[in-house]
Amino acid sequence: MIILKPDKKIKSRFKDIDFQTLSLVFSLLFDNVYKVKKKRNYTINLKLTSGIFSYYCFQTGSAVRMNISEVIFDEKQFYTTLLHEFRHFCQDKAFRIPLTRKYYDDRTEQRYLSSPAEIDADNFSVITLPTVMKLYNRMLSFKRSVSNFNSFNGKQI
């Protein structure tokens, strides 16, 4: 199970996003990739940062964090960035790809953008965005439709 836990800045900036429903969508994505008998739960802390780069904090042990750049200006770009960083999370936790600090500290643009991990994350975010958005919107509409049935309408015995 994936639980997305945004900080106050992200919640206030993206008020229309239901992070509980989005967590369910990301859980479905991760369960498709992480094929083991004993599933693990991950809480991914989302933090809005002042830099121009968004990044997944790898090699952090059990605490998982994604820093999202404040340069992001709309929800579509937020979802794309979140999917990109989520793919790095999958590379780290499910595929066990060794994303070392040395590899990412050498930020010559050519090497960084042509790395297999970045190409995979870019492709993943572009390819899965329409499907993720479709599933997210369907789950939201379902959630709204069943909210009418949340109270007990029977007689008390």
KEZARO-40671 format. One record per residue (C-alpha): residue in three letters; x, y, z. Coordinates in nm, 3 decimals. Example, Ala and Ser with C-alpha at 12.3 -4.5 7.8 and 13.67 -1.06 7.14 Angstrom:
<semars>
<semar><type>ALA</type><X>1.230</X><Y>-0.450</Y><Z>0.780</Z></semar>
<semar><type>SER</type><X>1.367</X><Y>-0.106</Y><Z>0.714</Z></semar>
</semars>
This chain:
<semars>
<semar><type>MET</type><X>0.000</X><Y>0.000</Y><Z>0.000</Z></semar>
<semar><type>ILE</type><X>0.127</X><Y>0.343</Y><Z>-0.093</Z></semar>
<semar><type>ILE</type><X>0.025</X><Y>0.640</Y><Z>0.118</Z></semar>
<semar><type>LEU</type><X>0.101</X><Y>0.983</Y><Z>-0.023</Z></semar>
<semar><type>LYS</type><X>0.146</X><Y>1.231</Y><Z>0.261</Z></semar>
<semar><type>PRO</type><X>0.175</X><Y>1.589</Y><Z>0.133</Z></semar>
<semar><type>ASP</type><X>0.305</X><Y>1.874</Y><Z>0.348</Z></semar>
<semar><type>LYS</type><X>0.094</X><Y>2.182</Y><Z>0.422</Z></semar>
<semar><type>LYS</type><X>0.238</X><Y>2.378</Y><Z>0.130</Z></semar>
<semar><type>ILE</type><X>0.137</X><Y>2.114</Y><Z>-0.123</Z></semar>
<semar><type>LYS</type><X>-0.208</X><Y>2.074</Y><Z>0.031</Z></semar>
<semar><type>SER</type><X>-0.273</X><Y>2.447</Y><Z>0.014</Z></semar>
<semar><type>ARG</type><X>-0.134</X><Y>2.484</Y><Z>-0.338</Z></semar>
<semar><type>PHE</type><X>-0.319</X><Y>2.185</Y><Z>-0.486</Z></semar>
<semar><type>LYS</type><X>-0.649</X><Y>2.201</Y><Z>-0.294</Z></semar>
<semar><type>ASP</type><X>-0.846</X><Y>2.009</Y><Z>-0.557</Z></semar>
<semar><type>ILE</type><X>-0.633</X><Y>1.695</Y><Z>-0.537</Z></semar>
<semar><type>ASP</type><X>-0.771</X><Y>1.415</Y><Z>-0.321</Z></semar>
<semar><type>PHE</type><X>-0.448</X><Y>1.255</Y><Z>-0.196</Z></semar>
<semar><type>GLN</type><X>-0.633</X><Y>0.959</Y><Z>-0.041</Z></semar>
<semar><type>THR</type><X>-0.773</X><Y>0.860</Y><Z>-0.381</Z></semar>
<semar><type>LEU</type><X>-0.443</X><Y>0.934</Y><Z>-0.552</Z></semar>
<semar><type>SER</type><X>-0.273</X><Y>0.704</Y><Z>-0.300</Z></semar>
<semar><type>LEU</type><X>-0.503</X><Y>0.421</Y><Z>-0.409</Z></semar>
<semar><type>VAL</type><X>-0.410</X><Y>0.477</Y><Z>-0.773</Z></semar>
<semar><type>PHE</type><X>-0.038</X><Y>0.475</Y><Z>-0.691</Z></semar>
<semar><type>SER</type><X>-0.089</X><Y>0.160</Y><Z>-0.482</Z></semar>
<semar><type>LEU</type><X>-0.237</X><Y>-0.013</Y><Z>-0.785</Z></semar>
<semar><type>LEU</type><X>0.060</X><Y>0.098</Y><Z>-0.994</Z></semar>
<semar><type>PHE</type><X>0.309</X><Y>-0.025</Y><Z>-0.738</Z></semar>
<semar><type>ASP</type><X>0.134</X><Y>-0.359</Y><Z>-0.681</Z></semar>
<semar><type>ASN</type><X>0.164</X><Y>-0.423</Y><Z>-1.052</Z></semar>
<semar><type>VAL</type><X>0.542</X><Y>-0.374</Y><Z>-1.033</Z></semar>
<semar><type>TYR</type><X>0.625</X><Y>-0.509</Y><Z>-0.688</Z></semar>
<semar><type>LYS</type><X>0.537</X><Y>-0.875</Y><Z>-0.729</Z></semar>
<semar><type>VAL</type><X>0.623</X><Y>-1.042</Y><Z>-0.400</Z></semar>
<semar><type>LYS</type><X>0.417</X><Y>-1.255</Y><Z>-0.165</Z></semar>
<semar><type>LYS</type><X>0.457</X><Y>-1.027</Y><Z>0.134</Z></semar>
<semar><type>LYS</type><X>0.360</X><Y>-0.674</Y><Z>0.037</Z></semar>
<semar><type>ARG</type><X>0.506</X><Y>-0.377</Y><Z>0.219</Z></semar>
<semar><type>ASN</type><X>0.345</X><Y>-0.048</Y><Z>0.304</Z></semar>
<semar><type>TYR</type><X>0.522</X><Y>0.274</Y><Z>0.215</Z></semar>
<semar><type>THR</type><X>0.441</X><Y>0.626</Y><Z>0.324</Z></semar>
<semar><type>ILE</type><X>0.579</X><Y>0.874</Y><Z>0.073</Z></semar>
<semar><type>ASN</type><X>0.622</X><Y>1.220</Y><Z>0.221</Z></semar>
<semar><type>LEU</type><X>0.575</X><Y>1.492</Y><Z>-0.040</Z></semar>
<semar><type>LYS</type><X>0.752</X><Y>1.818</Y><Z>0.031</Z></semar>
<semar><type>LEU</type><X>0.736</X><Y>2.142</Y><Z>-0.167</Z></semar>
<semar><type>THR</type><X>1.090</X><Y>2.279</Y><Z>-0.207</Z></semar>
<semar><type>SER</type><X>1.224</X><Y>2.608</Y><Z>-0.334</Z></semar>
<semar><type>GLY</type><X>1.465</X><Y>2.469</Y><Z>-0.595</Z></semar>
<semar><type>ILE</type><X>1.406</X><Y>2.423</Y><Z>-0.966</Z></semar>
<semar><type>PHE</type><X>1.454</X><Y>2.045</Y><Z>-0.946</Z></semar>
<semar><type>SER</type><X>1.213</X><Y>1.784</Y><Z>-0.815</Z></semar>
<semar><type>TYR</type><X>1.375</X><Y>1.469</Y><Z>-0.686</Z></semar>
<semar><type>TYR</type><X>1.323</X><Y>1.140</Y><Z>-0.508</Z></semar>
<semar><type>CYS</type><X>1.539</X><Y>1.106</Y><Z>-0.197</Z></semar>
<semar><type>PHE</type><X>1.694</X><Y>0.764</Y><Z>-0.249</Z></semar>
<semar><type>GLN</type><X>1.900</X><Y>0.566</Y><Z>0.001</Z></semar>
<semar><type>THR</type><X>1.704</X><Y>0.703</Y><Z>0.295</Z></semar>
<semar><type>GLY</type><X>1.610</X><Y>0.375</Y><Z>0.460</Z></semar>
<semar><type>SER</type><X>1.248</X><Y>0.337</Y><Z>0.562</Z></semar>
<semar><type>ALA</type><X>1.159</X><Y>0.707</Y><Z>0.535</Z></semar>
<semar><type>VAL</type><X>1.062</X><Y>0.785</Y><Z>0.176</Z></semar>
<semar><type>ARG</type><X>1.048</X><Y>1.145</Y><Z>0.058</Z></semar>
<semar><type>MET</type><X>0.990</X><Y>1.320</Y><Z>-0.272</Z></semar>
<semar><type>ASN</type><X>1.076</X><Y>1.685</Y><Z>-0.301</Z></semar>
<semar><type>ILE</type><X>0.854</X><Y>1.865</Y><Z>-0.550</Z></semar>
<semar><type>SER</type><X>0.976</X><Y>2.192</Y><Z>-0.697</Z></semar>
<semar><type>GLU</type><X>0.769</X><Y>2.503</Y><Z>-0.634</Z></semar>
<semar><type>VAL</type><X>0.828</X><Y>2.596</Y><Z>-0.998</Z></semar>
<semar><type>ILE</type><X>0.545</X><Y>2.355</Y><Z>-1.091</Z></semar>
<semar><type>PHE</type><X>0.252</X><Y>2.572</Y><Z>-1.187</Z></semar>
<semar><type>ASP</type><X>-0.043</X><Y>2.344</Y><Z>-1.265</Z></semar>
<semar><type>GLU</type><X>-0.194</X><Y>2.010</Y><Z>-1.167</Z></semar>
<semar><type>LYS</type><X>-0.098</X><Y>1.828</Y><Z>-1.488</Z></semar>
<semar><type>GLN</type><X>0.267</X><Y>1.916</Y><Z>-1.438</Z></semar>
<semar><type>PHE</type><X>0.236</X><Y>1.812</Y><Z>-1.073</Z></semar>
<semar><type>TYR</type><X>0.097</X><Y>1.469</Y><Z>-1.172</Z></semar>
<semar><type>THR</type><X>0.368</X><Y>1.423</Y><Z>-1.436</Z></semar>
<semar><type>THR</type><X>0.642</X><Y>1.513</Y><Z>-1.187</Z></semar>
<semar><type>LEU</type><X>0.489</X><Y>1.289</Y><Z>-0.922</Z></semar>
<semar><type>LEU</type><X>0.478</X><Y>0.995</Y><Z>-1.165</Z></semar>
<semar><type>HIS</type><X>0.838</X><Y>1.059</Y><Z>-1.270</Z></semar>
<semar><type>GLU</type><X>0.961</X><Y>1.059</Y><Z>-0.910</Z></semar>
<semar><type>PHE</type><X>0.738</X><Y>0.762</Y><Z>-0.828</Z></semar>
<semar><type>ARG</type><X>0.916</X><Y>0.568</Y><Z>-1.102</Z></semar>
<semar><type>HIS</type><X>1.246</X><Y>0.643</Y><Z>-0.930</Z></semar>
<semar><type>PHE</type><X>1.086</X><Y>0.506</Y><Z>-0.612</Z></semar>
<semar><type>CYS</type><X>0.995</X><Y>0.187</Y><Z>-0.804</Z></semar>
<semar><type>GLN</type><X>1.348</X><Y>0.165</Y><Z>-0.944</Z></semar>
<semar><type>ASP</type><X>1.485</X><Y>0.188</Y><Z>-0.591</Z></semar>
<semar><type>LYS</type><X>1.243</X><Y>-0.031</Y><Z>-0.395</Z></semar>
<semar><type>ALA</type><X>1.108</X><Y>-0.281</Y><Z>-0.650</Z></semar>
<semar><type>PHE</type><X>1.376</X><Y>-0.311</Y><Z>-0.919</Z></semar>
<semar><type>ARG</type><X>1.666</X><Y>-0.259</Y><Z>-0.676</Z></semar>
<semar><type>ILE</type><X>1.857</X><Y>-0.042</Y><Z>-0.924</Z></semar>
<semar><type>PRO</type><X>2.156</X><Y>0.108</Y><Z>-0.744</Z></semar>
<semar><type>LEU</type><X>2.093</X><Y>0.482</Y><Z>-0.774</Z></semar>
<semar><type>THR</type><X>2.405</X><Y>0.609</Y><Z>-0.600</Z></semar>
<semar><type>ARG</type><X>2.478</X><Y>0.964</Y><Z>-0.491</Z></semar>
<semar><type>LYS</type><X>2.794</X><Y>0.969</Y><Z>-0.703</Z></semar>
<semar><type>TYR</type><X>2.586</X><Y>0.889</Y><Z>-1.009</Z></semar>
<semar><type>TYR</type><X>2.348</X><Y>1.179</Y><Z>-0.944</Z></semar>
<semar><type>ASP</type><X>2.606</X><Y>1.428</Y><Z>-0.816</Z></semar>
<semar><type>ASP</type><X>2.763</X><Y>1.438</Y><Z>-1.161</Z></semar>
<semar><type>ARG</type><X>2.490</X><Y>1.655</Y><Z>-1.309</Z></semar>
<semar><type>THR</type><X>2.635</X><Y>1.723</Y><Z>-1.648</Z></semar>
<semar><type>GLU</type><X>2.313</X><Y>1.757</Y><Z>-1.840</Z></semar>
<semar><type>GLN</type><X>2.410</X><Y>1.516</Y><Z>-2.118</Z></semar>
<semar><type>ARG</type><X>2.499</X><Y>1.232</Y><Z>-1.881</Z></semar>
<semar><type>TYR</type><X>2.207</X><Y>1.294</Y><Z>-1.648</Z></semar>
<semar><type>LEU</type><X>1.936</X><Y>1.307</Y><Z>-1.914</Z></semar>
<semar><type>SER</type><X>2.076</X><Y>1.013</Y><Z>-2.112</Z></semar>
<semar><type>SER</type><X>2.100</X><Y>0.783</Y><Z>-1.810</Z></semar>
<semar><type>PRO</type><X>1.879</X><Y>0.472</Y><Z>-1.830</Z></semar>
<semar><type>ALA</type><X>1.706</X><Y>0.557</Y><Z>-1.501</Z></semar>
<semar><type>GLU</type><X>1.603</X><Y>0.904</Y><Z>-1.624</Z></semar>
<semar><type>ILE</type><X>1.491</X><Y>0.779</Y><Z>-1.966</Z></semar>
<semar><type>ASP</type><X>1.281</X><Y>0.510</Y><Z>-1.798</Z></semar>
<semar><type>ALA</type><X>1.124</X><Y>0.760</Y><Z>-1.554</Z></semar>
<semar><type>ASP</type><X>1.049</X><Y>1.010</Y><Z>-1.834</Z></semar>
<semar><type>ASN</type><X>0.887</X><Y>0.744</Y><Z>-2.051</Z></semar>
<semar><type>PHE</type><X>0.689</X><Y>0.607</Y><Z>-1.757</Z></semar>
<semar><type>SER</type><X>0.546</X><Y>0.947</Y><Z>-1.665</Z></semar>
<semar><type>VAL</type><X>0.444</X><Y>1.028</Y><Z>-2.023</Z></semar>
<semar><type>ILE</type><X>0.293</X><Y>0.686</Y><Z>-2.097</Z></semar>
<semar><type>THR</type><X>0.105</X><Y>0.635</Y><Z>-1.769</Z></semar>
<semar><type>LEU</type><X>-0.029</X><Y>0.988</Y><Z>-1.717</Z></semar>
<semar><type>PRO</type><X>-0.350</X><Y>0.948</Y><Z>-1.925</Z></semar>
<semar><type>THR</type><X>-0.432</X><Y>0.612</Y><Z>-1.766</Z></semar>
<semar><type>VAL</type><X>-0.358</X><Y>0.734</Y><Z>-1.413</Z></semar>
<semar><type>MET</type><X>-0.573</X><Y>1.045</Y><Z>-1.464</Z></semar>
<semar><type>LYS</type><X>-0.858</X><Y>0.840</Y><Z>-1.606</Z></semar>
<semar><type>LEU</type><X>-0.848</X><Y>0.597</Y><Z>-1.312</Z></semar>
<semar><type>TYR</type><X>-0.815</X><Y>0.879</Y><Z>-1.059</Z></semar>
<semar><type>ASN</type><X>-1.118</X><Y>1.064</Y><Z>-1.203</Z></semar>
<semar><type>ARG</type><X>-1.326</X><Y>0.745</Y><Z>-1.210</Z></semar>
<semar><type>MET</type><X>-1.238</X><Y>0.667</Y><Z>-0.850</Z></semar>
<semar><type>LEU</type><X>-1.329</X><Y>1.022</Y><Z>-0.748</Z></semar>
<semar><type>SER</type><X>-1.667</X><Y>1.002</Y><Z>-0.921</Z></semar>
<semar><type>PHE</type><X>-1.731</X><Y>0.665</Y><Z>-0.755</Z></semar>
<semar><type>LYS</type><X>-1.635</X><Y>0.810</Y><Z>-0.417</Z></semar>
<semar><type>ARG</type><X>-1.879</X><Y>1.099</Y><Z>-0.468</Z></semar>
<semar><type>SER</type><X>-2.160</X><Y>0.871</Y><Z>-0.582</Z></semar>
<semar><type>VAL</type><X>-2.136</X><Y>0.638</Y><Z>-0.280</Z></semar>
<semar><type>SER</type><X>-2.106</X><Y>0.927</Y><Z>-0.036</Z></semar>
<semar><type>ASN</type><X>-2.487</X><Y>0.958</Y><Z>-0.062</Z></semar>
<semar><type>PHE</type><X>-2.519</X><Y>0.618</Y><Z>0.107</Z></semar>
<semar><type>ASN</type><X>-2.303</X><Y>0.689</Y><Z>0.411</Z></semar>
<semar><type>SER</type><X>-2.582</X><Y>0.720</Y><Z>0.664</Z></semar>
<semar><type>PHE</type><X>-2.801</X><Y>0.447</Y><Z>0.814</Z></semar>
<semar><type>ASN</type><X>-3.161</X><Y>0.476</Y><Z>0.687</Z></semar>
<semar><type>GLY</type><X>-3.313</X><Y>0.170</Y><Z>0.856</Z></semar>
<semar><type>LYS</type><X>-3.527</X><Y>0.158</Y><Z>1.167</Z></semar>
<semar><type>GLN</type><X>-3.371</X><Y>0.126</Y><Z>1.509</Z></semar>
<semar><type>ILE</type><X>-3.470</X><Y>-0.198</Y><Z>1.685</Z></semar>
</semars>
